[in-house]
Amino acid sequence: MHITMIGSGYVGLVSGVCFADFGHDVTCVDSNVDKIALLNDGKIPIFEPGLSDLLASNRNAGRLNFTTDVAAAVAAADVVFIAVGTPSRRGDGHADLSYIYAAARDIARAIKGFTVVVTKSTVPVGTGDEVERIIREENPEADFAVVSNPEFLREGAAIADFKRPDRIVIGTEEPRAVDVMKEVYRPLYLNAPPLFFCDRRTSELIKYAGNAFLAMKITFINEIADLCERVGADVQKVSKGIGLDKRIGDKFLHAGPGYGGSCFPKDTLALVKTAQDVGSPVRLIETTVAVNDDRKQSMARKVITACGGSVNGKKIAVLGLTFKPNTDDMRDAPSLAIIPVLQENGAIVHAYDPEGMEAAGTMLSDVVFGRDAYHVAEGAAALVLVTEWDAFRALDFRRLETIMEQPLLIDLRNVYPVEEVARHGFAYHGIGRSPGGR
Ligand SMILES: NC(=O)c1ccc[n+]([C@@H]2O[C@H](COP(=O)([O-])OP(=O)(O)OC[C@H]3O[C@@H](n4cnc5c(N)ncnc54)[C@H](O)[C@@H]3O)[C@@H](O)[C@H]2O)c1
């Protein structure tokens, strides 16, 4: 089976490499010439654990190619996946589908023989219908089917998620496409059958409903965390206590600085817009979006309060910039909302992130990037843990105490037990624990 991926970003590249690892012949296409040159050089343009080795072994086995020549790649394919970006459209929050439609036009012009065109990108309900219309309009002779197959992988654990998914959702009612999609995923469902077939519109909505639900769950526990701080309860124990209930489950109940990343912010917003357009507003999600936006601002205020009400002229050391650990992705990271507010209030921000500093340098101004946690902590009035990279999970507080201006940790991920930090004389401010470290 020959598979072509259009778009070789976080999703397209991981999916392409994993499909090649299943034994399929895969061509990854991207319109970004530099990205393809890098990949053809054996390098990867993103940080994703395990991807580099898997890419090399499948390239060496001759099952994986990279090109900017979309026409040749589509003509040779049995299945073409569209994995281009669907960012928020500037100004209104709807998903920007211009990359999807451009890819559809490219596919239409090059298609040869029966071809299954699959939207793997996250796209609003009805996008598959429009992709089908575009291809038919551009090339009335084309023999094709358009399928929805949303992706659920998480950056940082993308390979494991792709290879051992909870489920694979496939939206199509065309029998030939069903057969092809079964063949694409056959190496997976020989072990366990996680294929879930439904119609295309339902499949498109499953992706948004799933992300919105998870975003809502995070936002719920974040609000409960605020309540915990007021009433002297511990949100981590509340999470554990409610998570033991199987109807609730223990995942996505970790209180923090608000959700960010390349998916939840834009997808919740796009769902809100779709629902408003058809006169069926999703008020829970509208509120989730608003509460989460406020939260990122309130995290900066939390830091200022912990610093005695002012950060003016103070050095603040920020640990972690990416929206979560094990990725270099900075899209909608909480750090992008927190740091500018600290700077507006006169803070001098020094920051360290194991993988995100290059991207952060293009998105933040006047931040001094350091070599490691201790480098940025020198002379700092506060250490603010924003992203829970492993490198920040076993900090040497004895050393930090000697190099910081004052021993103060604001732990926005609740990485540390309060007692451990307090033992080293640090003032501690976590999330959903009483101020001062109860
Ligand atoms: N990143 C994630 O964790 C994740 C998870 C699940 C779903 N998704 C969804 O997958 C889609 C892709 O996300 P991503 O994070 O991989 O985006 P990305 O920005 O990392 O990658 C998109 C790639 O598509 C390329 N591209 C754009 N138009 C093109 C065209 N016409 N032809 C060829 N290449 C083109 C871009 O150059 C870029 O390299 C989005 O809809 C996103 O919502 C992302």
The ligand as an SDF file (V2000), in Angstrom:
LIG
                    3D

 44 48  0  0  0  0  0  0  0  0999 V2000
    0.0900   18.7150   17.0670 N   0  0  0  0  0  0  0  0  0  0  0  0
   -0.7210   17.8540   17.6650 C   0  0  0  0  0  0  0  0  0  0  0  0
   -0.4440   17.3810   18.7800 O   0  0  0  0  0  0  0  0  0  0  0  0
   -2.0030   17.4180   16.9890 C   0  0  0  0  0  0  0  0  0  0  0  0
   -2.6960   16.3100   17.4990 C   0  0  0  0  0  0  0  0  0  0  0  0
   -3.8730   15.9130   16.8630 C   0  0  0  0  0  0  0  0  0  0  0  0
   -4.3350   16.6010   15.7530 C   0  0  0  0  0  0  0  0  0  0  0  0
   -3.6520   17.6800   15.2900 N   0  0  0  0  0  0  0  0  0  0  0  0
   -4.1490   18.3710   14.0910 C   0  0  0  0  0  0  0  0  0  0  0  0
   -3.3410   17.9610   12.9850 O   0  0  0  0  0  0  0  0  0  0  0  0
   -3.2160   19.0480   12.0540 C   0  0  0  0  0  0  0  0  0  0  0  0
   -1.7410   19.3390   11.8210 C   0  0  0  0  0  0  0  0  0  0  0  0
   -1.1660   19.7850   13.0410 O   0  0  0  0  0  0  0  0  0  0  0  0
    0.3970   19.8880   13.2440 P   0  0  0  0  0  0  0  0  0  0  0  0
    0.6140   20.2090   14.6670 O   0  0  0  0  0  0  0  0  0  0  0  0
    1.0510   18.6850   12.6520 O   0  0  0  0  0  0  0  0  0  0  0  0
    0.7260   21.1730   12.3230 O   0  0  0  0  0  0  0  0  0  0  0  0
    2.1430   21.6860   11.8400 P   0  0  0  0  0  0  0  0  0  0  0  0
    1.9890   23.1540   11.6560 O   0  0  0  0  0  0  0  0  0  0  0  0
    3.2240   21.1520   12.7070 O   0  0  0  0  0  0  0  0  0  0  0  0
    2.3350   20.9930   10.4080 O   0  0  0  0  0  0  0  0  0  0  0  0
    1.6100   21.3380    9.2580 C   0  0  0  0  0  0  0  0  0  0  0  0
    2.5430   21.1910    8.0630 C   0  0  0  0  0  0  0  0  0  0  0  0
    1.7780   21.2910    6.8740 O   0  0  0  0  0  0  0  0  0  0  0  0
    2.5800   21.9620    5.8960 C   0  0  0  0  0  0  0  0  0  0  0  0
    1.6710   22.4430    4.8410 N   0  0  0  0  0  0  0  0  0  0  0  0
    0.7460   23.4180    4.8990 C   0  0  0  0  0  0  0  0  0  0  0  0
    0.0850   23.5150    3.7200 N   0  0  0  0  0  0  0  0  0  0  0  0
    0.6060   22.5700    2.9020 C   0  0  0  0  0  0  0  0  0  0  0  0
    0.3270   22.1540    1.5610 C   0  0  0  0  0  0  0  0  0  0  0  0
   -0.6590   22.7100    0.8370 N   0  0  0  0  0  0  0  0  0  0  0  0
    1.0700   21.1570    1.0430 N   0  0  0  0  0  0  0  0  0  0  0  0
    2.0430   20.5610    1.7660 C   0  0  0  0  0  0  0  0  0  0  0  0
    2.3390   20.9050    3.0330 N   0  0  0  0  0  0  0  0  0  0  0  0
    1.6190   21.8940    3.6010 C   0  0  0  0  0  0  0  0  0  0  0  0
    3.2810   23.0400    6.6910 C   0  0  0  0  0  0  0  0  0  0  0  0
    4.4360   23.5080    6.0290 O   0  0  0  0  0  0  0  0  0  0  0  0
    3.6130   22.2730    7.9860 C   0  0  0  0  0  0  0  0  0  0  0  0
    4.8940   21.6670    7.9230 O   0  0  0  0  0  0  0  0  0  0  0  0
   -3.9970   20.2110   12.6610 C   0  0  0  0  0  0  0  0  0  0  0  0
   -5.3040   20.2100   12.1300 O   0  0  0  0  0  0  0  0  0  0  0  0
   -4.0290   19.8760   14.1370 C   0  0  0  0  0  0  0  0  0  0  0  0
   -5.1440   20.4410   14.7880 O   0  0  0  0  0  0  0  0  0  0  0  0
   -2.4870   18.0950   15.8720 C   0  0  0  0  0  0  0  0  0  0  0  0
  1  2  1  0
  2  3  2  0
  2  4  1  0
  4  5  1  0
  4 44  2  0
  5  6  2  0
  6  7  1  0
  7  8  2  0
  8  9  1  0
  8 44  1  0
  9 10  1  0
  9 42  1  0
 10 11  1  0
 11 12  1  0
 11 40  1  0
 12 13  1  0
 13 14  1  0
 14 15  2  0
 14 16  1  0
 14 17  1  0
 17 18  1  0
 18 19  2  0
 18 20  1  0
 18 21  1  0
 21 22  1  0
 22 23  1  0
 23 24  1  0
 23 38  1  0
 24 25  1  0
 25 26  1  0
 25 36  1  0
 26 27  1  0
 26 35  1  0
 27 28  2  0
 28 29  1  0
 29 30  1  0
 29 35  2  0
 30 31  1  0
 30 32  2  0
 32 33  1  0
 33 34  2  0
 34 35  1  0
 36 37  1  0
 36 38  1  0
 38 39  1  0
 40 41  1  0
 40 42  1  0
 42 43  1  0
M  CHG  2   8   1  16  -1
M  END
$$$$
